[in-house]
């Protein structure tokens, strides 16, 4: 399992610097936060290729359907689905952390529409619209700390 987690993180890191582009999955040319998670698990040999389906760039601002979250839940098990922000999780438990290669889903707008891969808590890898690219950064002190979150793991599947 440790090797599998490392393989996911290594695969995600090969996307670093790739521009943020809606619904794309072309390394070095464009990817969004949903596609990088999907591609990292596929490249690590843990998930089959699948059709992510159509979603508009702003669906999370105008609809309530949890399209992205339901896709994540179909491949991963629940670690913690309480809708707490990372700040709230840390206040509740100062030693809070997330395992490498687990996925944190964050509510942006009306739905859980931003996903990140934990590389080594509190560092994350994600395709981030504000930075315009895939980056590996500490989530601490970022605006993402206040978003409601849910946490999932490929290795918690039931």
NORFEN-V630471 format. One record per helix or strand. SS is the DSSP state (H for helix, E for strand). FROM is the first residue (numbers start at 1). TO is the last residue. If there is no record, write none. Layout:
ss=(SS;SS)
from=(FROM;FROM)
to=(TO;TO)
This chain:
ss=(H;E;E;E;H;H;H;E;H;E;E;E;E;H;E;H)
from=(2;19;25;30;33;59;67;77;86;103;111;123;133;143;148;154)
to=(13;20;26;31;43;62;75;85;92;108;120;128;138;146;153;156)
